[in-house]
Amino acid sequence: MAGARGPGPIDPPPPRGGGWLARLYERLHAREDSEHEQALIRLVVICGMYAFMAAAPFPPAERPWILWWSSVVFAPAFVVSLGIF
């Protein structure tokens, strides 16, 4: 990442216009730390793990219980990662 010096050789150009995407880009690009990148990775991993749990072939009698506990575990992690991002 280029940080406060400006775009680096591999940084994508900023979005055009003044919409929410441009504001988000500027907010994230102005940060010098990489915590938002780690939070984004956590969000992707959490969504992938939850999708796996939802699609896994569990016995019909146990499926609601397993999905409930998966939600209990993954929902707070998702909310915390969103807060960090």
BALOBA-1460 file (C-alpha; in Angstrom, 3 decimals):
// residues 85
<rec num="1" residu="m" x="0.000" y="0.000" z="0.000"/>
<rec num="2" residu="a" x="1.194" y="3.463" z="-0.718"/>
<rec num="3" residu="g" x="-0.192" y="5.145" z="2.411"/>
<rec num="4" residu="a" x="-0.146" y="8.938" z="2.582"/>
<rec num="5" residu="r" x="2.405" y="9.326" z="-0.240"/>
<rec num="6" residu="g" x="-0.146" y="8.723" z="-2.974"/>
<rec num="7" residu="p" x="-0.951" y="5.773" z="-5.209"/>
<rec num="8" residu="g" x="1.745" y="3.176" z="-5.609"/>
<rec num="9" residu="p" x="2.594" y="1.227" z="-8.743"/>
<rec num="10" residu="i" x="0.055" y="-1.537" z="-8.026"/>
<rec num="11" residu="d" x="-2.719" y="0.482" z="-6.366"/>
<rec num="12" residu="p" x="-5.947" y="0.675" z="-8.344"/>
<rec num="13" residu="p" x="-7.128" y="4.126" z="-9.388"/>
<rec num="14" residu="p" x="-9.715" y="5.698" z="-7.072"/>
<rec num="15" residu="p" x="-13.374" y="5.398" z="-8.077"/>
<rec num="16" residu="r" x="-14.816" y="8.325" z="-9.983"/>
<rec num="17" residu="g" x="-17.492" y="10.561" z="-8.548"/>
<rec num="18" residu="g" x="-18.242" y="11.461" z="-4.973"/>
<rec num="19" residu="g" x="-20.386" y="8.502" z="-3.990"/>
<rec num="20" residu="w" x="-20.077" y="6.169" z="-1.046"/>
<rec num="21" residu="l" x="-17.575" y="3.973" z="-2.878"/>
<rec num="22" residu="a" x="-15.205" y="6.898" z="-3.408"/>
<rec num="23" residu="r" x="-15.533" y="7.907" z="0.258"/>
<rec num="24" residu="l" x="-14.862" y="4.327" z="1.384"/>
<rec num="25" residu="y" x="-11.840" y="4.113" z="-0.907"/>
<rec num="26" residu="e" x="-10.418" y="7.362" z="0.464"/>
<rec num="27" residu="r" x="-11.075" y="6.301" z="4.059"/>
<rec num="28" residu="l" x="-9.321" y="2.965" z="3.638"/>
<rec num="29" residu="h" x="-6.524" y="4.310" z="1.470"/>
<rec num="30" residu="a" x="-5.670" y="7.032" z="4.010"/>
<rec num="31" residu="r" x="-4.960" y="4.459" z="6.726"/>
<rec num="32" residu="e" x="-1.363" y="3.525" z="7.291"/>
<rec num="33" residu="d" x="-2.129" y="0.282" z="9.103"/>
<rec num="34" residu="s" x="-3.330" y="-2.911" z="7.514"/>
<rec num="35" residu="e" x="-5.995" y="-3.750" z="10.111"/>
<rec num="36" residu="h" x="-8.795" y="-3.038" z="7.651"/>
<rec num="37" residu="e" x="-7.241" y="-5.533" z="5.243"/>
<rec num="38" residu="q" x="-7.191" y="-8.171" z="7.983"/>
<rec num="39" residu="a" x="-10.806" y="-7.352" z="8.868"/>
<rec num="40" residu="l" x="-11.799" y="-7.810" z="5.224"/>
<rec num="41" residu="i" x="-10.038" y="-11.179" z="5.164"/>
<rec num="42" residu="r" x="-11.872" y="-12.147" z="8.368"/>
<rec num="43" residu="l" x="-15.203" y="-11.188" z="6.783"/>
<rec num="44" residu="v" x="-14.496" y="-13.353" z="3.746"/>
<rec num="45" residu="v" x="-13.368" y="-16.301" z="5.888"/>
<rec num="46" residu="i" x="-16.391" y="-16.026" z="8.209"/>
<rec num="47" residu="c" x="-18.806" y="-15.907" z="5.268"/>
<rec num="48" residu="g" x="-17.064" y="-18.872" z="3.653"/>
<rec num="49" residu="m" x="-17.148" y="-20.932" z="6.829"/>
<rec num="50" residu="y" x="-20.813" y="-20.131" z="7.424"/>
<rec num="51" residu="a" x="-21.665" y="-21.004" z="3.824"/>
<rec num="52" residu="f" x="-19.834" y="-24.296" z="4.232"/>
<rec num="53" residu="m" x="-21.762" y="-25.081" z="7.423"/>
<rec num="54" residu="a" x="-25.049" y="-24.182" z="5.734"/>
<rec num="55" residu="a" x="-24.302" y="-26.370" z="2.702"/>
<rec num="56" residu="a" x="-22.772" y="-29.357" z="4.519"/>
<rec num="57" residu="p" x="-24.876" y="-32.535" z="4.460"/>
<rec num="58" residu="f" x="-25.908" y="-32.907" z="8.106"/>
<rec num="59" residu="p" x="-28.503" y="-35.413" z="9.297"/>
<rec num="60" residu="p" x="-31.946" y="-33.758" z="9.068"/>
<rec num="61" residu="a" x="-32.594" y="-34.074" z="12.809"/>
<rec num="62" residu="e" x="-29.335" y="-32.286" z="13.701"/>
<rec num="63" residu="r" x="-29.304" y="-29.637" z="10.957"/>
<rec num="64" residu="p" x="-31.300" y="-26.911" z="12.799"/>
<rec num="65" residu="w" x="-29.172" y="-27.324" z="15.936"/>
<rec num="66" residu="i" x="-25.900" y="-27.149" z="14.001"/>
<rec num="67" residu="l" x="-27.013" y="-24.104" z="12.007"/>
<rec num="68" residu="w" x="-28.160" y="-22.386" z="15.209"/>
<rec num="69" residu="w" x="-24.779" y="-22.836" z="16.881"/>
<rec num="70" residu="s" x="-22.965" y="-21.863" z="13.697"/>
<rec num="71" residu="s" x="-24.964" y="-18.618" z="13.705"/>
<rec num="72" residu="v" x="-24.208" y="-18.046" z="17.387"/>
<rec num="73" residu="v" x="-20.492" y="-18.402" z="16.704"/>
<rec num="74" residu="f" x="-20.198" y="-16.630" z="13.358"/>
<rec num="75" residu="a" x="-22.601" y="-13.680" z="13.847"/>
<rec num="76" residu="p" x="-20.641" y="-11.971" z="16.655"/>
<rec num="77" residu="a" x="-17.371" y="-12.527" z="14.796"/>
<rec num="78" residu="f" x="-18.921" y="-10.979" z="11.680"/>
<rec num="79" residu="v" x="-20.194" y="-7.939" z="13.614"/>
<rec num="80" residu="v" x="-16.822" y="-7.381" z="15.309"/>
<rec num="81" residu="s" x="-15.012" y="-7.655" z="11.985"/>
<rec num="82" residu="l" x="-17.419" y="-5.158" z="10.457"/>
<rec num="83" residu="g" x="-16.708" y="-2.791" z="13.329"/>
<rec num="84" residu="i" x="-12.958" y="-3.050" z="12.748"/>
<rec num="85" residu="f" x="-13.345" y="-2.605" z="8.993"/>
